[in-house]
Amino acid sequence: MLSDMTRRQTLSRRSLSLTLVSTLALAPASLLAQAPAPAPAMAAPAAAAPRAVPAWVTKSNELAKAWLEAQAKLSPEGAGQSGLDGYDESITDLSPGYQDRGRAVVEAALATLRTKLAAETDPQVSQDLAIMITDAEDTLDGFAIQKKYFVPFFNVAGGVFQGLRGLLDDQIAPARRQAALVRLKKYAGVGYPAGPYARLAEAETRARMETAGLLFPAKAAVERSLADSTAFIDGIPALFDKYGIKGYEQDFALLKTQLAAYDAFVRASVLPKARTDFRLPPEVYARNLRQYGVDIPAAQLTKMAHEAFDAIQKEMTALAPEIAKAKGWTVTDYRDVIRELKKQQLVGEAILPHYQARLKDLEAIITREKLVTLPSRPARIRLASAAETAASPAPNMRPPRLVGNTGEQGEFVLPLNVPSTDGTTLKSDDFTFEAASWTLTAHEARPGHEMQFAGIVEAGVSTARVLFSFNSTNVEGWGLYAERIVQPFMTPEGRLISLQHRLMRAARAFLDPELQQGTITPEQAGKVLSEQVVLSPAMVRQEVDRYTFRGPGQATSYFYGYTRLLELRAAVEKALGPKFDQKAFHDAILAQGLLPPDLMRDAIMKHFGVR
């Protein structure tokens, strides 16, 4: 998945319309981190030779600046990652009236975009303007939904950590990193007229706490925010020290005191009123599904997912005895075979080299089988810090700067444990055993997300089709599809775990909506994940958290996007017959940017001249 930008306080491009650190984000809290993570020291690779940019793309990108700049005013911390300069010293505005000011900014940009569309004659530019207009309208809808339903609640420590991490990163020019000192001062309220960030967040929550009918955050969300706070706070000086940024200590000490006071306020005033029913109002959950790209009714989705779950289990049941026989094991049930495979854990310094070697195995398969065109630059894989693990407690891809990229790359990040709410740590065995590295590397690196983002950077896709048409269905659908196209060439053990991960995606697509509908309980969902999918307690908790409060609706996008890509491939194969070339098909998909399924289908059919 993309860096869990919800949970782990991250930020999707549509979340820019809402507060940077709101744990009630209604827009896709998905997986696009707006701030790249710190990485092992290494020189940034040279950017691939740019392709000639069509005139319509140049024009579209120029028109997109109005909407980019509007979003940057709402969330300046994400502006650099989106491709805008000049916002490094700015922070998200939480001073009184910020939502009204935000709406005014969006409305002004929307009026400009509508005027431009009325005068535009190029059909491709018109489509991009329509994409931006829809995005702006969705942003305004997000403001309205937030105001209608929720008491605002903020994961302040997570938001501050993410805002600073966006500047303290190997792929950020050293000269820009100094701006983190200014940003830190503003978070602490030093010389910043609005005051300390934590106090502004507290005031915003207090101002709406007594409004009748509004929902407080889910208790589990509040508890998770409090449990993660220490990791985020401790992660801040570690960032400054890593990059040799001096003079942060006094401001950080002040900020740390403010964050502790904010947590005390949350514990005393918010947690006792937090709702034990995690379910979102139906209108809100339906909106979440649409934002994540799921455009079919939840009942239809769950039916499809249950059927797929049963079919995948049958495949696993057939494959497991083959593995057991080769290993000399007496167990043959797929669940027991997975448990045996999990005993082959990689430890400490052996983890990263193993994944790097697995990447080379996959690249050899991709080349030999002519699956897709590999990027010219090497992929990046690294281990996560404790603070990053709190932000994204599962393996994830942190995307590069997608607009104005000068060589920045995405990173495949491996978090290895998950802090718990009771002060202990649950160990995960789901990602660090040998057989799992096949499908995880395929999904996050190649031919999955890393290929997806490298393709965008190197193809010169328009800003509208990179940032503003994004949805999780298309992004995560490709990641799961990428697992599938290499799965036949994995070892038997790798194939079984690839099926296990596909089983998990099918489970997500019925557990998430059924939890929100109240037809199952979190305990029942956890039982399916632990007993049928064979996930560790840490992964089970992360998954259930995800469906209930970290990002309800998002987890369904993997399965749905995957099914839409399979449908598209089947249609193109049927139309082209023996002329179908999977490498050409996959290259065409990656060249289109982050289009949602319907627009992707239209673009691919047009590309191949079929209907």
C-alpha positions as CSV (number, residue, x, y, z in Angstrom):
1,M,0.0,0.0,0.0
2,L,1.0,3.6,-0.3
3,S,2.2,5.1,2.9
4,D,-0.6,5.0,5.2
5,M,-1.5,8.2,5.1
6,T,-4.4,8.2,7.4
7,R,-3.5,6.2,10.1
8,R,-0.2,7.1,10.5
9,Q,-0.9,10.7,9.9
10,T,-0.4,11.1,6.2
11,L,-2.2,13.0,3.6
12,S,-3.8,12.2,0.3
13,R,-4.1,14.9,-2.3
14,R,-7.8,15.3,-1.5
15,S,-7.2,15.4,2.2
16,L,-5.6,18.8,1.5
17,S,-9.1,20.1,1.7
18,L,-9.3,19.1,5.3
19,T,-7.1,19.7,8.3
20,L,-3.7,18.3,7.9
21,V,-3.8,16.3,11.1
22,S,-7.5,15.5,11.5
23,T,-8.1,11.9,12.4
24,L,-11.6,12.3,11.0
25,A,-10.4,13.0,7.5
26,L,-13.3,12.2,5.2
27,A,-11.4,12.4,2.0
28,P,-9.1,9.5,1.0
29,A,-6.9,9.1,3.9
30,S,-5.2,6.6,1.8
31,L,-1.9,6.2,1.2
32,L,-0.3,9.0,-0.5
33,A,2.1,10.6,1.9
34,Q,2.7,14.2,1.1
35,A,6.0,14.1,2.8
36,P,8.8,11.7,1.9
37,A,10.4,9.7,4.7
38,P,14.0,9.9,5.8
39,A,16.2,7.4,4.1
40,P,19.7,6.0,4.4
41,A,22.2,8.5,3.1
42,M,22.7,8.1,-0.6
43,A,23.0,10.5,-3.5
44,A,19.8,11.2,-5.4
45,P,19.8,9.5,-8.8
46,A,19.9,11.4,-11.9
47,A,16.5,12.0,-13.4
48,A,15.5,10.1,-16.4
49,A,15.9,11.9,-19.7
50,P,12.6,13.9,-20.0
51,R,10.3,13.1,-22.9
52,A,9.0,15.8,-25.2
53,V,5.9,17.3,-23.4
54,P,2.9,17.7,-25.6
55,A,1.6,21.3,-25.9
56,W,-1.7,20.4,-24.3
57,V,0.1,19.0,-21.2
58,T,2.0,22.2,-20.8
59,K,-1.2,24.2,-21.1
60,S,-3.0,22.0,-18.7
61,N,-0.2,22.2,-16.1
62,E,-0.2,26.0,-16.3
63,L,-4.0,26.0,-15.6
64,A,-3.5,23.6,-12.8
65,K,-1.4,26.1,-10.8
66,A,-4.5,27.9,-9.6
67,W,-5.8,24.7,-7.9
68,L,-2.3,23.6,-6.7
69,E,-1.8,27.0,-5.1
70,A,-5.2,26.9,-3.4
71,Q,-4.4,23.5,-2.0
72,A,-1.0,24.7,-0.8
73,K,-2.7,27.5,1.2
74,L,-4.8,24.8,2.9
75,S,-1.8,22.5,3.6
76,P,1.5,24.2,2.9
77,E,3.4,21.1,4.4
78,G,2.2,19.1,1.4
79,A,3.0,21.8,-1.2
80,G,6.6,20.8,-1.8
81,Q,5.6,17.2,-2.4
82,S,2.9,18.3,-4.8
83,G,5.5,20.3,-6.8
84,L,5.1,23.9,-5.5
85,D,8.0,25.9,-4.1
86,G,7.9,28.7,-1.6
87,Y,6.0,27.0,1.2
88,D,8.8,25.4,3.2
89,E,8.5,27.8,6.1
90,S,4.7,27.7,6.3
91,I,2.4,25.5,8.4
92,T,-1.3,24.7,8.3
93,D,-3.5,27.5,9.6
94,L,-5.6,26.4,12.5
95,S,-6.4,29.9,13.8
96,P,-10.1,30.8,14.4
97,G,-12.0,31.0,11.1
98,Y,-9.6,28.8,9.2
99,Q,-12.4,26.7,7.7
100,D,-14.2,29.7,6.4
101,R,-11.0,31.1,4.9
102,G,-10.3,27.7,3.4
103,R,-13.7,27.5,1.8
104,A,-13.2,31.0,0.3
105,V,-9.9,29.9,-1.2
106,V,-11.4,26.8,-2.8
107,E,-14.5,28.7,-4.1
108,A,-12.2,31.3,-5.7
109,A,-10.1,28.6,-7.4
110,L,-13.3,26.8,-8.5
111,A,-14.7,29.9,-10.1
112,T,-11.4,30.4,-12.0
113,L,-11.4,26.8,-13.2
114,R,-15.0,27.0,-14.4
115,T,-14.2,30.2,-16.4
116,K,-11.2,28.5,-18.0
117,L,-13.3,25.4,-19.0
118,A,-16.0,27.6,-20.6
119,A,-13.3,29.1,-22.9
120,E,-11.3,25.9,-23.6
121,T,-11.3,24.2,-27.0
122,D,-8.8,21.4,-26.6
123,P,-10.7,18.3,-25.5
124,Q,-7.8,16.9,-23.4
125,V,-7.2,20.2,-21.6
126,S,-11.0,20.4,-21.1
127,Q,-11.0,16.9,-19.5
128,D,-8.2,18.0,-17.2
129,L,-10.1,21.1,-16.2
130,A,-13.2,18.9,-15.5
131,I,-11.0,16.7,-13.3
132,M,-9.9,19.7,-11.3
133,I,-13.4,21.1,-11.0
134,T,-14.7,17.8,-9.7
135,D,-11.8,17.7,-7.2
136,A,-12.6,21.3,-6.0
137,E,-16.3,20.5,-5.6
138,D,-15.4,17.4,-3.6
139,T,-13.2,19.5,-1.4
140,L,-16.1,21.8,-0.6
141,D,-18.3,18.8,0.1
142,G,-15.7,17.6,2.5
143,F,-15.8,20.8,4.4
144,A,-19.6,20.6,4.6
145,I,-19.6,17.0,5.8
146,Q,-17.0,17.7,8.5
147,K,-19.0,20.6,9.8
148,K,-22.3,18.7,9.7
149,Y,-21.2,15.6,11.6
150,F,-18.0,15.9,13.6
151,V,-16.3,17.5,16.6
152,P,-12.9,18.2,15.1
153,F,-10.1,16.2,16.6
154,F,-6.4,16.4,15.8
155,N,-3.4,14.0,16.0
156,V,-1.2,17.0,16.7
157,A,2.1,15.1,17.4
158,G,1.6,13.1,14.2
159,G,0.9,16.1,12.1
160,V,3.9,18.0,13.5
161,F,6.2,15.1,12.9
162,Q,5.0,14.7,9.3
163,G,5.3,18.4,8.6
164,L,9.0,18.4,9.8
165,R,9.8,15.1,8.1
166,G,8.7,16.6,4.8
167,L,11.8,18.9,5.0
168,L,14.2,16.5,6.8
169,D,14.7,13.9,4.1
170,D,17.6,12.6,2.0
171,Q,15.9,13.6,-1.2
172,I,15.4,17.2,-0.1
173,A,18.2,19.6,-1.0
174,P,20.3,20.5,2.1
175,A,19.6,24.2,1.7
176,R,15.9,23.6,2.1
177,R,16.2,21.5,5.3
178,Q,17.1,24.6,7.3
179,A,13.5,25.7,6.8
180,A,12.5,23.0,9.3
181,L,13.8,25.3,12.1
182,V,11.3,28.0,11.0
183,R,8.5,25.5,10.7
184,L,9.4,24.2,14.2
185,K,9.2,27.7,15.7
186,K,5.8,28.2,14.2
187,Y,4.5,24.9,15.5
188,A,5.7,26.0,18.9
189,G,4.2,29.5,18.5
190,V,7.6,31.3,18.8
191,G,7.2,34.6,17.0
192,Y,4.1,33.2,15.3
193,P,1.0,35.5,15.9
194,A,-1.5,32.7,15.7
195,G,0.0,31.0,18.7
196,P,1.2,27.4,19.4
197,Y,-0.2,24.8,17.0
198,A,-1.3,22.4,19.8
199,R,-3.3,25.2,21.6
200,L,-5.0,26.1,18.3
201,A,-6.0,22.5,17.8
202,E,-7.3,22.3,21.4
203,A,-9.3,25.5,21.0
204,E,-10.9,24.3,17.7
205,T,-12.0,21.1,19.4
206,R,-13.3,23.0,22.5
207,A,-15.2,25.4,20.3
208,R,-17.3,22.6,18.8
209,M,-17.6,20.2,21.8
210,E,-20.8,21.6,23.0
211,T,-22.6,21.7,19.7
212,A,-25.6,19.4,19.9
213,G,-25.7,16.4,17.6
214,L,-22.0,16.3,16.6
215,L,-20.1,13.1,16.8
216,F,-16.9,12.8,18.9
217,P,-14.1,10.7,17.5
218,A,-14.1,7.0,17.9
219,K,-12.6,5.9,21.2
220,A,-10.1,3.6,19.4
221,A,-8.9,6.6,17.3
222,V,-8.3,8.7,20.4
223,E,-6.5,5.9,22.1
224,R,-4.3,5.2,19.1
225,S,-3.4,8.9,18.8
226,L,-2.4,9.0,22.4
227,A,-0.4,5.7,22.2
228,D,1.5,6.9,19.1
229,S,2.3,10.4,20.5
230,T,5.5,9.5,22.2
231,A,7.0,7.9,19.1
232,F,6.2,11.0,17.1
233,I,7.6,13.3,19.7
234,D,10.8,11.3,20.1
235,G,11.1,11.1,16.3
236,I,11.4,14.9,16.0
237,P,14.9,15.5,17.5
238,A,16.1,12.3,15.8
239,L,15.3,14.0,12.4
240,F,17.2,17.2,13.3
241,D,20.1,15.3,14.6
242,K,20.3,13.0,11.6
243,Y,20.7,16.0,9.3
244,G,23.0,18.0,11.5
245,I,20.5,20.8,12.0
246,K,21.6,22.9,15.0
247,G,19.6,25.2,17.2
248,Y,16.3,23.3,17.5
249,E,16.6,22.3,21.1
250,Q,15.0,25.2,22.9
251,D,12.0,25.4,20.5
252,F,11.6,21.6,20.6
253,A,11.6,21.6,24.4
254,L,8.8,24.2,24.3
255,L,6.9,22.2,21.7
256,K,7.3,19.0,23.7
257,T,5.7,20.7,26.7
258,Q,2.8,21.9,24.5
259,L,2.2,18.5,23.0
260,A,2.2,16.9,26.5
261,A,-0.4,19.5,27.5
262,Y,-2.5,18.7,24.4
263,D,-2.4,15.0,25.1
264,A,-3.5,15.8,28.7
265,F,-6.4,17.7,27.3
266,V,-7.3,14.9,25.0
267,R,-7.1,12.3,27.8
268,A,-9.2,14.4,30.2
269,S,-11.8,16.1,27.9
270,V,-12.0,14.1,24.7
271,L,-11.4,10.5,25.6
272,P,-14.3,10.3,28.1
273,K,-16.7,11.6,25.5
274,A,-15.3,9.5,22.6
275,R,-17.9,7.3,21.0
276,T,-17.6,3.6,21.4
277,D,-19.5,3.0,18.2
278,F,-16.9,3.5,15.5
279,R,-19.4,3.4,12.6
280,L,-19.7,6.4,10.4
281,P,-23.0,7.9,9.4
282,P,-24.1,6.1,6.2
283,E,-23.7,9.3,4.1
284,V,-20.2,9.7,5.3
285,Y,-19.2,6.1,4.6
286,A,-20.8,6.1,1.2
287,R,-18.8,9.3,0.4
288,N,-15.6,7.6,1.6
289,L,-16.2,4.7,-0.8
290,R,-16.7,7.1,-3.7
291,Q,-13.6,9.1,-2.8
292,Y,-11.6,5.9,-2.7
293,G,-12.9,5.0,-6.2
294,V,-15.5,2.3,-5.3
295,D,-18.4,3.2,-7.5
296,I,-20.7,0.2,-6.9
297,P,-23.0,-0.4,-3.9
298,A,-21.5,-1.9,-0.8
299,A,-23.8,-4.9,-1.0
300,Q,-22.5,-5.7,-4.5
301,L,-18.9,-5.3,-3.4
302,T,-19.3,-7.6,-0.4
303,K,-20.9,-10.3,-2.6
304,M,-18.1,-10.2,-5.1
305,A,-15.5,-10.2,-2.3
306,H,-17.1,-13.2,-0.5
307,E,-17.1,-15.2,-3.8
308,A,-13.4,-14.3,-4.5
309,F,-12.5,-15.2,-0.9
310,D,-13.9,-18.7,-1.3
311,A,-12.2,-19.2,-4.7
312,I,-8.8,-18.1,-3.4
313,Q,-9.1,-20.4,-0.4
314,K,-9.6,-23.3,-2.8
315,E,-6.4,-22.4,-4.7
316,M,-4.5,-22.2,-1.4
317,T,-5.9,-25.5,-0.3
318,A,-4.7,-27.2,-3.5
319,L,-1.2,-25.6,-3.4
320,A,-0.3,-26.1,0.3
321,P,0.2,-29.9,0.2
322,E,2.7,-29.5,-2.6
323,I,4.8,-27.2,-0.4
324,A,4.4,-29.4,2.6
325,K,5.6,-32.5,0.7
326,A,8.6,-30.7,-0.6
327,K,9.5,-29.5,2.9
328,G,8.8,-32.9,4.5
329,W,6.1,-31.5,6.7
330,T,3.2,-33.5,8.0
331,V,0.8,-30.6,8.0
332,T,-1.1,-29.9,4.7
333,D,-3.8,-27.4,5.5
334,Y,-2.9,-24.0,4.0
335,R,-3.2,-22.3,7.4
336,D,-0.7,-24.6,9.0
337,V,1.7,-24.4,6.0
338,I,1.7,-20.6,6.3
339,R,2.4,-20.9,10.0
340,E,5.4,-23.1,9.2
341,L,6.6,-20.7,6.6
342,K,6.4,-17.9,9.0
343,K,8.9,-19.6,11.2
344,Q,11.6,-18.8,8.6
345,Q,11.9,-15.3,9.9
346,L,14.6,-12.9,8.8
347,V,16.2,-11.0,11.7
348,G,17.8,-7.6,12.1
349,E,20.5,-6.8,9.5
350,A,19.4,-9.7,7.3
351,I,16.1,-8.2,6.4
352,L,17.1,-5.4,4.1
353,P,19.6,-7.4,2.0
354,H,17.1,-10.1,1.6
355,Y,14.5,-7.7,0.2
356,Q,17.1,-6.1,-2.1
357,A,18.0,-9.6,-3.5
358,R,14.3,-10.4,-4.0
359,L,13.9,-7.2,-6.0
360,K,16.6,-8.4,-8.3
361,D,14.8,-11.7,-8.7
362,L,11.6,-9.9,-9.7
363,E,13.4,-7.6,-12.1
364,A,14.9,-10.7,-13.8
365,I,11.3,-12.2,-14.1
366,I,9.9,-8.9,-15.5
367,T,12.6,-8.8,-18.1
368,R,12.5,-12.4,-19.1
369,E,8.7,-12.7,-19.3
370,K,8.4,-9.3,-21.0
371,L,5.8,-8.0,-18.4
372,V,6.5,-4.3,-18.4
373,T,9.3,-1.9,-19.2
374,L,11.6,-1.4,-16.2
375,P,12.7,2.1,-15.2
376,S,16.3,3.0,-15.9
377,R,17.0,3.8,-12.2
378,P,17.3,1.4,-9.3
379,A,14.5,1.1,-6.7
380,R,15.0,2.1,-3.1
381,I,14.2,-0.1,-0.1
382,R,14.8,0.8,3.6
383,L,13.7,0.0,7.2
384,A,11.4,2.4,9.1
385,S,12.1,4.3,12.2
386,A,10.0,3.9,15.3
387,A,8.1,7.2,14.5
388,E,7.5,6.1,11.0
389,T,6.2,2.8,12.2
390,A,3.7,4.6,14.3
391,A,2.7,6.6,11.2
392,S,2.5,3.7,8.9
393,P,2.6,0.3,10.7
394,A,2.7,-1.8,7.5
395,P,5.1,-2.0,4.6
396,N,4.4,0.9,2.3
397,M,5.6,2.9,-0.7
398,R,6.4,6.5,0.0
399,P,5.8,8.3,-3.4
400,P,8.3,10.7,-4.8
401,R,7.6,14.3,-5.8
402,L,5.2,13.8,-8.7
403,V,5.3,17.3,-10.2
404,G,8.5,19.1,-10.9
405,N,10.5,16.0,-10.0
406,T,14.3,16.5,-10.2
407,G,15.3,12.9,-9.5
408,E,13.4,12.1,-6.3
409,Q,12.3,8.5,-6.0
410,G,9.7,6.6,-4.2
411,E,10.8,4.3,-1.3
412,F,9.7,0.9,-0.2
413,V,9.6,1.2,3.6
414,L,9.5,-1.8,5.9
415,P,8.1,-1.1,9.4
416,L,8.7,-4.1,11.6
417,N,6.7,-3.6,14.8
418,V,3.6,-1.8,16.1
419,P,3.4,0.2,19.3
420,S,0.3,-0.8,21.3
421,T,-2.0,1.3,23.5
422,D,-0.9,-0.5,26.7
423,G,2.8,0.4,26.3
424,T,3.9,-2.9,25.0
425,T,4.8,-3.8,21.4
426,L,3.1,-6.4,19.3
427,K,5.5,-8.2,17.0
428,S,4.5,-8.8,13.4
429,D,5.7,-11.9,11.6
430,D,3.8,-11.1,8.4
431,F,6.5,-9.3,6.5
432,T,9.9,-10.7,7.6
433,F,9.7,-14.3,6.6
434,E,11.3,-15.3,3.3
435,A,8.2,-16.4,1.4
436,A,6.5,-13.1,2.0
437,S,9.2,-11.0,0.3
438,W,8.0,-12.0,-3.1
439,T,4.6,-10.5,-3.1
440,L,5.5,-7.5,-0.8
441,T,8.3,-6.5,-3.1
442,A,6.1,-7.0,-6.2
443,H,3.4,-4.8,-4.7
444,E,5.4,-2.0,-3.3
445,A,8.4,-1.9,-5.6
446,R,8.5,-3.7,-9.0
447,P,6.3,-4.1,-10.9
448,G,4.0,-2.4,-8.4
449,H,3.9,1.1,-6.9
450,E,7.5,2.1,-7.5
451,M,7.0,1.4,-11.2
452,Q,3.7,3.3,-11.1
453,F,5.3,6.5,-9.8
454,A,8.4,6.2,-11.8
455,G,6.2,5.8,-14.9
456,I,4.4,9.0,-14.0
457,V,7.6,11.0,-13.5
458,E,9.2,9.7,-16.7
459,A,6.2,10.0,-18.9
460,G,5.4,13.6,-18.2
461,V,1.8,13.0,-17.2
462,S,-0.2,16.2,-16.7
463,T,-0.7,17.5,-13.1
464,A,-4.4,16.9,-13.3
465,R,-3.9,13.2,-14.1
466,V,-1.3,12.8,-11.4
467,L,-2.7,14.6,-8.4
468,F,-6.3,15.5,-9.0
469,S,-7.7,12.4,-10.6
470,F,-6.1,10.1,-8.1
471,N,-8.1,7.6,-6.3
472,S,-7.0,4.6,-4.2
473,T,-8.9,2.1,-6.3
474,N,-6.6,2.8,-9.3
475,V,-3.4,3.1,-7.3
476,E,-3.9,0.0,-5.0
477,G,-5.6,-1.9,-7.8
478,W,-2.4,-1.7,-9.8
479,G,-0.4,-2.9,-6.7
480,L,-2.5,-6.0,-6.4
481,Y,-2.6,-6.6,-10.1
482,A,1.2,-6.3,-10.1
483,E,1.4,-9.2,-7.6
484,R,-0.8,-11.3,-9.9
485,I,1.3,-10.9,-13.1
486,V,4.5,-12.1,-11.4
487,Q,2.8,-14.7,-9.1
488,P,3.0,-17.6,-11.7
489,F,6.8,-17.2,-11.7
490,M,7.4,-17.2,-8.0
491,T,8.5,-20.3,-6.0
492,P,5.6,-22.4,-4.6
493,E,6.1,-20.8,-1.2
494,G,6.0,-17.4,-2.8
495,R,2.8,-18.3,-4.7
496,L,1.1,-19.4,-1.6
497,I,1.8,-16.2,0.3
498,S,0.8,-14.2,-2.7
499,L,-2.5,-15.9,-2.6
500,Q,-2.7,-15.2,1.1
501,H,-2.3,-11.5,0.5
502,R,-4.9,-11.7,-2.3
503,L,-7.2,-13.4,0.3
504,M,-6.6,-10.6,2.7
505,R,-7.6,-8.0,0.1
506,A,-10.8,-10.0,-0.6
507,A,-11.5,-10.1,3.2
508,R,-11.0,-6.4,3.5
509,A,-13.6,-5.8,0.8
510,F,-16.3,-7.5,2.8
511,L,-15.1,-6.9,6.4
512,D,-14.8,-3.1,6.0
513,P,-18.4,-2.5,4.8
514,E,-19.9,-5.1,7.1
515,L,-18.2,-3.5,10.1
516,Q,-19.6,-0.2,9.1
517,Q,-23.0,-1.7,8.6
518,G,-22.9,-3.4,12.0
519,T,-23.4,-6.9,10.7
520,I,-20.2,-8.1,12.3
521,T,-18.1,-7.0,15.3
522,P,-14.4,-6.1,15.4
523,E,-13.8,-9.3,17.3
524,Q,-15.5,-11.3,14.5
525,A,-13.5,-9.5,11.9
526,G,-10.3,-10.2,13.8
527,K,-11.2,-13.8,14.0
528,V,-11.5,-14.1,10.2
529,L,-8.2,-12.3,9.7
530,S,-6.3,-14.4,12.3
531,E,-7.9,-17.9,11.6
532,Q,-8.6,-17.8,7.9
533,V,-6.1,-15.3,6.5
534,V,-3.4,-16.2,9.2
535,L,-2.3,-12.7,10.1
536,S,-0.3,-11.9,13.2
537,P,-2.0,-10.2,16.2
538,A,-0.2,-6.9,15.3
539,M,-1.4,-7.1,11.7
540,V,-5.0,-8.1,12.8
541,R,-5.1,-5.1,15.0
542,Q,-3.8,-2.8,12.3
543,E,-6.4,-4.1,9.9
544,V,-9.3,-3.7,12.2
545,D,-8.2,-0.3,13.2
546,R,-8.0,0.6,9.5
547,Y,-11.6,-0.5,8.8
548,T,-13.0,1.1,11.9
549,F,-11.3,4.5,12.3
550,R,-8.0,4.9,10.5
551,G,-9.5,4.9,7.0
552,P,-12.9,3.3,6.7
553,G,-13.6,2.4,3.1
554,Q,-10.0,2.6,1.8
555,A,-9.1,-1.0,2.3
556,T,-11.8,-2.1,-0.1
557,S,-10.0,-0.3,-2.9
558,Y,-7.4,-3.0,-3.5
559,F,-9.9,-5.7,-4.4
560,Y,-12.1,-3.4,-6.4
561,G,-9.3,-1.8,-8.4
562,Y,-7.8,-5.2,-9.1
563,T,-11.1,-6.5,-10.5
564,R,-11.5,-3.4,-12.7
565,L,-8.0,-3.9,-14.1
566,L,-8.8,-7.6,-14.8
567,E,-11.9,-6.6,-16.6
568,L,-10.1,-4.0,-18.7
569,R,-7.4,-6.5,-19.6
570,A,-10.0,-9.0,-20.6
571,A,-11.7,-6.5,-22.8
572,V,-8.5,-5.4,-24.6
573,E,-7.4,-9.1,-25.0
574,K,-10.7,-9.9,-26.6
575,A,-10.6,-7.0,-28.9
576,L,-7.0,-7.5,-30.0
577,G,-6.9,-11.3,-30.0
578,P,-3.5,-12.7,-30.9
579,K,-2.1,-9.1,-31.3
580,F,-2.5,-8.5,-27.6
581,D,0.9,-7.7,-26.0
582,Q,0.9,-7.6,-22.2
583,K,4.0,-5.5,-22.0
584,A,2.4,-2.9,-24.3
585,F,-0.8,-3.1,-22.2
586,H,1.0,-2.6,-18.9
587,D,3.2,0.2,-20.3
588,A,0.1,2.0,-21.5
589,I,-1.6,1.7,-18.1
590,L,1.4,3.2,-16.3
591,A,1.7,6.0,-18.9
592,Q,-1.8,7.3,-18.1
593,G,-1.1,8.5,-14.6
594,L,-3.4,8.0,-11.6
595,L,-6.7,7.9,-13.5
596,P,-9.8,6.4,-11.9
597,P,-11.1,3.2,-13.6
598,D,-13.7,4.7,-15.9
599,L,-11.2,7.3,-17.3
600,M,-8.5,4.7,-17.4
601,R,-10.7,2.4,-19.5
602,D,-11.5,5.2,-22.0
603,A,-7.9,6.1,-22.3
604,I,-6.6,2.5,-22.8
605,M,-9.4,1.6,-25.3
606,K,-8.5,4.8,-27.3
607,H,-4.8,4.0,-27.1
608,F,-5.2,0.6,-28.6
609,G,-7.9,1.7,-31.1
610,V,-10.6,-0.6,-29.7
611,R,-14.0,-0.2,-28.2
